[in-house]
């Protein structure tokens, strides 16, 4: 029997508490934790433009974006993300894997979560309609509809576990998108609901921006 996999989006600045919550959630599902670090192709293309600069949030220093320097920064961030993911997984005693992908972030994350997805894919979100995960999913639907991927995405928001369970029962295959905080991942009944379903799970930490680029 193939072990279930939980895909967690990794980027620089993800709090340790969210990695710990994702690892604990994987343990509750007896699942492997797959961390995916996406090297944003749009950012790399932007760095190659002659007018591309970045402004440090702490220092307010403006500097020219250098593609080679950005590549080194991305490799360093990826190595740090892999180390921290492995530590969180080891503390929860769950198997883990790490992968680096280059491309459009939404497409790469969805591909990792649903590697055998059909051309119609539903994103099933558990939330209040105004969470970071919801906004990410809405952006993913809008962006991929413009041709960044072959999928057509449908967004289904579930306000509670009963609604999520009903959404999992019908329609096209769905990826369950969850926020990486304990209030969401530790809900009583969520592991049982997901164990009874074949739906892949994508965990999205909060975005932490270190610089502004202009």
C-alpha positions in Angstrom: 0.0 0.0 0.0 1.4 3.4 -1.0 1.9 5.8 1.9 -0.2 9.0 1.7 1.7 12.2 1.1 1.1 15.7 2.4 2.7 18.4 0.3 3.8 21.5 2.1 4.8 24.7 0.3 8.2 25.9 1.5 9.6 29.4 1.1 12.0 31.6 3.1 10.6 32.9 6.3 8.2 30.0 7.0 7.8 29.9 10.8 9.0 26.8 12.7 5.6 26.6 14.3 4.0 26.0 10.9 6.5 23.4 9.9 5.9 21.6 13.2 2.1 21.8 12.7 2.4 20.4 9.2 4.6 17.5 10.5 2.2 16.7 13.3 -0.6 16.7 10.8 1.3 14.2 8.6 1.8 12.0 11.6 -2.0 12.1 12.4 -2.6 10.8 8.8 0.4 8.3 8.9 1.6 10.2 5.8 4.9 11.3 4.3 5.7 15.0 4.4 6.9 16.3 1.0 8.4 19.8 1.1 8.4 21.7 -2.2 10.6 24.8 -2.7 9.6 26.6 -5.9 12.1 28.8 -7.6 9.7 31.4 -9.1 10.3 31.6 -12.8 8.7 35.0 -12.9 11.1 36.4 -10.3 14.1 35.0 -12.2 12.9 36.6 -15.4 12.3 39.9 -13.6 15.8 39.8 -12.2 17.3 39.7 -15.7 15.6 43.0 -16.7 17.8 46.1 -16.7 15.5 48.1 -14.4 15.0 45.4 -11.7 15.9 46.4 -8.2 15.1 45.2 -4.7 14.7 47.2 -1.5 15.6 45.6 1.8 12.7 45.9 4.3 15.0 46.4 7.3 17.7 48.6 5.7 15.6 50.4 3.0 18.7 50.0 0.8 18.0 49.9 -2.9 20.2 47.6 -5.0 20.3 46.2 -8.5 18.9 42.7 -8.8 21.6 40.3 -10.1 20.4 37.0 -11.6 23.5 35.1 -10.5 23.2 36.5 -6.9 19.5 35.6 -6.9 20.3 32.0 -8.0 22.7 31.7 -5.1 20.2 33.1 -2.7 17.5 30.7 -3.9 19.9 27.7 -3.4 20.7 28.9 0.1 17.1 29.4 1.0 16.3 25.9 -0.4 19.0 24.3 1.6 17.8 26.0 4.8 14.2 25.0 4.1 15.2 21.4 3.6 17.2 21.4 6.9 14.2 22.8 8.8 11.7 20.5 7.2 13.9 17.5 8.0 14.1 18.6 11.6 10.4 19.1 12.0 9.7 15.7 10.5 12.3 14.0 12.7 10.8 15.4 15.8 7.4 14.1 14.8 8.9 10.8 13.6 7.3 11.0 10.1 9.1 10.3 6.8 9.9 13.3 4.7 11.2 14.2 1.3 12.3 17.5 -0.3 12.0 18.7 -3.8 13.1 21.9 -5.7 11.1 22.9 -8.7 11.4 25.9 -11.1 8.3 27.4 -12.7 5.0 29.1 -11.8 4.5 28.5 -8.1 0.8 27.7 -8.2 1.3 25.2 -11.1 4.3 23.5 -9.5 2.5 23.1 -6.1 -0.6 21.7 -7.7 1.3 19.3 -9.9 3.2 18.0 -6.8 -0.1 17.6 -4.9 -2.0 15.9 -7.7 0.5 14.3 -10.0 -2.2 12.3 -11.9 -4.7 15.1 -12.1 -7.1 15.3 -15.0 -7.8 18.4 -17.0 -10.4 19.5 -14.4 -9.2 19.9 -10.9 -11.1 21.2 -7.9 -9.4 23.0 -5.0 -11.3 22.2 -1.8 -10.6 24.7 0.9 -11.5 24.6 4.6 -11.8 28.1 5.8 -13.7 31.3 6.4 -13.6 32.7 2.9 -11.0 35.3 3.7 -7.9 33.2 4.6 -4.5 33.4 2.9 -5.2 29.9 1.5 -8.4 31.1 -0.1 -6.7 34.1 -1.6 -3.9 31.9 -2.9 -6.4 29.5 -4.5 -8.3 32.3 -6.1 -5.0 33.6 -7.6 -4.1 30.1 -8.8 -7.5 29.8 -10.5 -7.1 33.2 -12.2 -3.6 32.6 -13.3 -3.8 29.1 -14.6 -7.0 30.0 -16.5 -4.8 32.3 -18.5 -2.8 29.4 -19.9 0.0 28.8 -17.4 -1.2 25.2 -17.1 -3.6 22.9 -18.9 -5.9 22.4 -16.0 -9.2 24.1 -15.5 -9.6 24.8 -11.8 -12.8 25.0 -9.8 -12.7 26.5 -6.3 -14.9 25.0 -3.6 -14.9 26.7 -0.2 -16.1 24.6 2.8 -16.9 26.5 6.0 -16.7 23.4 8.2 -15.9 19.7 8.1 -19.4 18.7 7.1 -19.3 20.8 4.0 -15.7 19.6 3.2 -16.9 16.0 3.6 -19.8 16.6 1.2 -17.5 18.3 -1.3 -15.2 15.3 -1.2 -18.0 12.9 -2.1 -18.9 14.3 -5.4 -17.6 15.9 -8.6 -14.1 15.9 -10.1 -11.1 15.0 -8.0 -10.1 17.6 -5.6 -7.0 18.8 -3.8 -7.7 19.8 -0.2 -5.9 23.1 0.5 -5.2 23.9 4.2 -3.5 26.6 6.2 -0.4 25.5 8.1 -1.6 26.6 11.6 -2.7 24.3 14.4 -6.1 25.8 14.6 -6.9 24.4 11.2 -4.8 21.2 11.1 -5.7 20.1 14.7 -9.5 20.2 14.2 -11.1 17.1 15.6 -12.3 14.8 12.9 -10.2 16.3 10.0 -7.7 13.4 9.9 -10.5 10.8 9.9 -12.2 12.7 7.1 -9.1 12.8 5.0 -8.1 9.2 5.7 -11.5 8.1 4.3 -10.9 10.0 1.1 -8.3 9.7 -1.6 -7.9 13.4 -2.0 -4.4 14.8 -2.0 -3.6 17.5 0.6 -1.6 20.7 0.0 -0.6 22.7 3.1 0.2 26.4 2.6 2.2 28.3 5.2 1.8 32.1 5.5 3.8 34.1 3.1 6.7 36.1 4.6 8.3 38.7 2.4 11.9 39.7 3.2 12.2 42.3 0.4 10.3 44.5 -1.9 11.1 44.4 -5.6 10.5 47.2 -8.0 
